[in-house]
């Protein structure tokens, strides 16, 4: 077997060419549509490539060790740069922005960025749907400040209730009780929506599906189960490790009967199921077994300002270079429009033995 070598993000070499900027600059109106008829609706913004966990499906310690070269501070987008890019995306019809990482709460003064973004309104004059994904480790201390800054919704990653399993999965011996306390602190802070994401890996934490369902059933929080995905090149992904979402739903349904419910909006990644007794709902995200490329409406902005049009992309487009090179908002809008209108990504639909081993950007850099 050939040994897989992963090159740290900070040492990878990218095409330095700037994105194409059309000569004709017209103010964007309404949504952008890509080459497969998909609208631009969501933007995910990674604010840091660092994390205090070393989960094997995202940042395995064997790769992201003490010598790993993370991005220097000067490479990260400044808050005013993020705000400017988000404004342009919003002018193109984006209605939802998710802050991610790495672990976004490691970014110093993140509340200041949230305050900036929370003031934005969409082209339909509605408040921007602003949310954040966190591992929950710092929520006990930061939940109230995040809510006061204007953050409305929150997603917490939690892969097990059993403390031994959880410590093994985060690989830094972090206790599950601290994440649960963080979720409680967020609820007390007044977040209108808290979702819990569990990545299911067969033979590792699949026995935690029912305990997780039982714990969050009736809590008011939506528990979502995510199939183990082949994001990046360092998580040792194998199809045999994937537990299909249909098996997750079947296991829960056998104990707590479920029924399917409609999506809340076009392009929603999670298929929704509710408990027949009215005690809430769950979601399943099935990128491997039931690809949703056809409805994908998400763009991703990396920590250093590269635009990615697919979670499984191999390369990005340097928006930071345009910003720091003096591009106007019109030029930035034109470049984004050109990139989205040319988009034809459908990795999950074509996933096969031929796609295994392809160089893909790491999740900790691009955001989930």
C-alpha positions in Angstrom: 0.0 0.0 0.0 1.3 3.4 -0.9 1.7 5.8 2.0 -0.5 8.8 1.8 1.3 12.1 2.4 -0.7 15.2 3.3 0.9 18.6 2.7 0.0 21.3 5.3 -2.3 23.9 3.9 0.2 26.7 4.6 2.7 24.8 2.4 0.4 23.9 -0.5 0.9 25.8 -3.7 -2.0 27.2 -5.5 -2.5 28.8 -8.8 -1.9 32.5 -8.1 -4.0 33.8 -11.0 -6.8 36.1 -9.8 -10.4 35.3 -10.7 -11.7 36.6 -14.0 -13.4 40.0 -13.8 -15.9 40.7 -16.6 -15.4 44.1 -18.3 -19.1 45.0 -18.1 -20.0 45.8 -14.6 -23.7 45.6 -13.9 -25.2 45.8 -10.4 -26.3 42.3 -9.4 -30.1 41.8 -9.1 -31.7 38.8 -7.6 -30.2 35.3 -7.5 -27.3 33.9 -9.5 -27.9 30.6 -11.2 -25.1 28.2 -12.0 -24.6 26.0 -15.0 -26.9 23.3 -13.6 -29.7 25.7 -12.7 -28.9 26.0 -9.0 -29.3 29.3 -7.2 -26.8 30.9 -4.9 -28.5 30.9 -1.5 -25.9 30.1 1.3 -22.4 31.2 2.1 -20.2 29.5 4.6 -17.3 31.5 5.9 -14.3 29.8 7.6 -12.8 32.3 10.1 -9.9 30.1 11.2 -8.1 26.9 10.2 -7.3 26.1 13.8 -9.2 23.8 16.2 -8.7 22.6 19.7 -10.1 19.1 18.8 -8.4 16.4 16.7 -11.4 14.5 15.4 -10.3 11.7 13.1 -12.8 12.5 10.3 -11.6 16.2 10.1 -8.2 16.9 11.7 -6.5 13.7 12.7 -3.6 14.1 15.1 -1.4 12.0 12.8 -1.4 14.9 10.3 -2.4 18.0 12.4 0.3 17.5 15.0 2.4 20.1 16.9 4.5 20.7 13.9 1.6 21.4 11.5 2.0 24.7 9.8 -1.3 26.6 10.2 -1.9 29.8 8.3 -0.2 32.9 9.7 -2.4 35.7 11.0 -1.5 38.0 8.1 -3.1 35.4 5.6 -6.4 35.4 7.3 -9.2 37.7 6.0 -9.7 40.7 8.3 -13.2 41.3 9.7 -13.7 44.3 7.4 -12.7 42.1 4.4 -15.1 39.4 5.4 -17.9 41.9 5.8 -17.2 43.4 2.4 -17.3 40.0 0.7 -20.4 39.0 2.5 -22.1 42.2 1.4 -21.4 41.4 -2.2 -22.7 37.9 -1.8 -25.9 39.3 -0.2 -26.3 41.6 -3.1 -26.2 38.5 -5.3 -29.1 37.0 -3.4 -27.4 35.1 -0.5 -29.8 34.9 2.4 -27.9 32.7 4.8 -24.4 32.9 6.2 -22.7 30.3 8.4 -19.5 31.0 10.3 -17.3 27.9 10.5 -13.7 26.9 11.0 -11.7 25.0 12.3 -13.3 26.0 15.5 -14.6 29.6 14.9 -14.7 30.5 18.6 -10.9 30.4 18.6 -10.9 33.5 16.4 -10.2 36.5 18.6 -13.0 39.0 19.0 -15.4 37.0 16.8 -18.3 38.8 18.4 -17.2 42.0 16.5 -17.6 40.2 13.2 -21.0 38.9 14.2 -22.1 42.5 15.1 -21.1 43.6 11.6 -22.8 40.8 9.8 -26.0 40.9 12.0 -26.7 44.4 10.7 -26.9 43.2 7.0 -30.2 42.8 5.2 -31.0 40.7 2.2 -32.2 41.9 -1.2 -35.7 41.1 0.0 -35.1 43.5 3.0 -35.1 40.7 5.5 -32.5 40.2 8.2 -29.6 38.0 7.1 -29.9 34.5 8.5 -26.7 34.3 10.5 -25.6 31.1 12.2 -22.4 29.4 13.5 -21.1 25.9 13.8 -19.0 25.1 16.9 -17.6 22.0 18.7 -19.2 23.5 21.9 -16.0 23.5 23.9 -16.0 27.3 24.6 -19.8 27.9 24.6 -20.2 28.0 28.4 -18.0 31.1 28.4 -19.1 32.7 25.1 -22.7 31.8 24.4 -24.1 35.0 26.0 -21.7 37.3 24.2 -22.5 35.6 20.8 -26.2 36.1 21.4 -25.7 39.7 22.5 -23.7 40.3 19.3 -26.7 39.3 17.2 -26.2 35.6 16.5 -29.6 34.0 16.2 -28.9 30.3 15.5 -26.2 27.8 16.5 -25.1 24.3 15.5 -23.0 22.2 17.9 -21.0 19.2 16.8 -21.4 16.3 19.3 -20.5 12.7 18.2 -21.3 10.7 21.3 -22.9 11.0 24.8 -20.7 8.3 26.2 -17.7 10.1 27.7 -15.1 7.5 26.8 -16.3 7.4 23.2 -16.4 11.2 23.0 -12.9 11.7 24.4 -11.6 9.1 22.0 -13.2 10.8 19.0 -12.1 14.3 19.8 -8.6 12.8 20.6 -7.7 15.5 23.1 -9.5 14.0 26.1 -12.2 16.7 26.2 -15.1 15.7 28.4 -18.6 15.4 27.0 -20.2 17.1 30.0 -18.5 20.4 29.1 -20.1 20.4 25.6 -23.5 19.6 27.1 -23.0 22.5 29.6 -22.2 24.7 26.6 -25.5 23.7 24.9 -27.4 24.5 28.0 -25.6 27.8 28.2 -26.6 28.6 24.6 -30.3 27.7 25.4 -30.3 30.0 28.4 -28.7 32.8 26.3 -31.8 32.8 24.2 -30.8 31.3 20.8 -33.9 30.7 18.8 -32.5 27.5 17.2 -29.9 25.0 18.4 -29.0 22.1 16.2 -26.8 19.2 17.2 -24.7 17.5 14.5 -23.4 13.9 15.0 -21.0 12.4 12.4 -21.7 8.7 12.4 -18.8 6.3 11.7 -19.5 2.6 11.6 -17.9 0.6 14.4 -16.8 3.8 16.2 -19.9 5.6 17.5 -22.9 4.0 15.7 -23.9 2.5 19.0 -24.5 6.1 20.2 -27.3 6.8 17.8 -30.2 5.8 20.1 -28.7 7.3 23.3 -28.3 10.6 21.4 -31.9 10.4 20.0 -33.2 9.7 23.5 -31.3 12.5 25.1 -32.3 15.2 22.6 -35.8 14.0 21.9 -38.2 16.5 23.5 -35.4 19.0 24.2 -36.4 21.5 21.5 -33.0 20.9 19.8 -32.9 19.3 16.3 -30.4 16.3 16.2 -28.9 15.7 12.8 -26.9 12.6 11.8 -24.2 13.0 9.1 -22.7 10.3 7.0 -18.9 10.0 7.3 -17.6 11.8 4.2 -14.4 11.8 2.1 -13.6 15.4 2.7 -9.9 16.3 2.3 -7.2 13.7 2.0 -6.2 12.9 5.6 -9.1 11.3 7.3 -8.6 7.7 5.9 -12.1 7.6 4.5 -13.5 4.2 3.4 -16.9 3.4 2.1 -17.1 0.5 4.6 -17.0 3.0 7.5 -20.1 4.8 6.2 -23.4 4.0 8.0 -26.2 4.9 5.6 -28.7 7.4 6.8 -31.5 5.0 6.1 -30.1 2.6 8.7 -29.9 5.5 11.2 -33.5 6.4 10.6 -34.5 2.7 10.8 -32.8 2.2 14.1 -34.5 5.2 15.7 -37.9 4.5 14.1 -37.9 1.0 15.6 -37.9 2.6 19.1 -39.3 6.1 18.5 -41.6 6.0 15.5 -40.9 8.7 12.8 -42.5 10.1 9.7 -40.9 12.2 7.0 -41.6 15.9 6.7 -41.0 18.5 4.0 -37.9 20.5 3.6 -38.0 24.1 4.9 -36.4 25.6 1.8 -35.0 24.5 -1.5 -31.5 23.1 -1.3 -31.8 22.1 2.4 -29.1 19.5 3.0 -30.9 17.5 5.8 -33.8 15.2 5.1 -36.3 15.9 8.0 -38.2 13.3 10.1 -40.4 14.0 13.1 -41.4 11.9 16.0 -45.0 10.7 15.7 -45.7 11.6 19.4 -44.8 15.3 18.7 -41.5 15.3 20.7 -39.5 17.0 18.0 -37.6 16.1 14.9 -34.3 14.7 13.6 -32.4 15.2 10.3 -30.1 13.1 8.2 -27.4 14.4 5.9 -26.7 11.7 3.3 -23.9 13.1 1.0 -22.6 9.6 0.3 -25.6 7.4 -0.2 -28.2 9.9 -1.4 -26.2 12.8 -3.0 -27.9 16.2 -3.1 -25.7 17.9 -5.6 -28.8 18.7 -7.8 -30.0 21.1 -5.2 -26.7 22.4 -3.7 -26.9 26.2 -3.3 -23.8 26.7 -1.1 -20.6 28.6 -1.7 -17.6 28.5 0.7 -15.1 31.1 1.6 -11.9 29.8 3.1 -9.9 31.3 6.0 -7.6 33.1 3.6 -10.3 34.3 1.2 -10.5 31.6 -1.4 -13.9 30.9 -2.9 -14.9 27.2 -3.2 -18.0 26.1 -5.1 -18.0 22.5 -3.7 -17.1 20.9 -0.3 -15.0 18.4 -2.2 -13.2 20.9 -4.4 -9.5 20.6 -5.2 -8.8 24.4 -5.7 -10.3 27.7 -4.9 -10.5 31.2 -6.4 -8.5 34.1 -4.8 -11.0 36.7 -3.7 -8.5 38.1 -1.1 -6.2 38.9 -4.0 -8.9 41.0 -5.6 -9.7 42.8 -2.4 -6.1 43.6 -1.5 -5.3 44.4 -5.1 -7.8 47.3 -5.1 -10.8 45.8 -6.8 -14.1 47.7 -6.6 -17.2 46.1 -5.2 -18.5 46.0 -8.8 -15.4 44.1 -10.0 -15.7 41.7 -7.0 -19.4 41.2 -7.8 -18.6 40.5 -11.4 -15.9 37.9 -10.5 -18.3 36.1 -8.1 -21.1 36.1 -10.7 -18.8 34.7 -13.3 -17.5 31.9 -11.0 -21.0 30.9 -9.9 -22.5 31.0 -13.3 -19.7 28.7 -14.5 -20.2 26.3 -11.6 -21.0 22.6 -12.6 -19.8 20.7 -9.5 -21.4 17.4 -8.6 -18.7 15.4 -6.8 -21.1 13.3 -4.6 -23.0 12.2 -7.7 -19.9 10.9 -9.4 -18.1 9.6 -6.3 -16.5 6.2 -7.2 -13.2 4.4 -7.1 -12.0 6.8 -9.6 -12.4 9.8 -7.3 -10.7 8.2 -4.3 -7.2 9.6 -3.7 -8.0 12.8 -5.5 -6.4 15.9 -3.9 -9.2 17.8 -2.1 -9.0 20.7 0.3 -9.2 19.8 4.0 -12.5 20.5 5.9 -10.7 22.5 8.6 -9.6 25.0 6.0 -12.7 25.2 3.9 -15.3 24.8 6.7 -17.9 22.0 6.8 
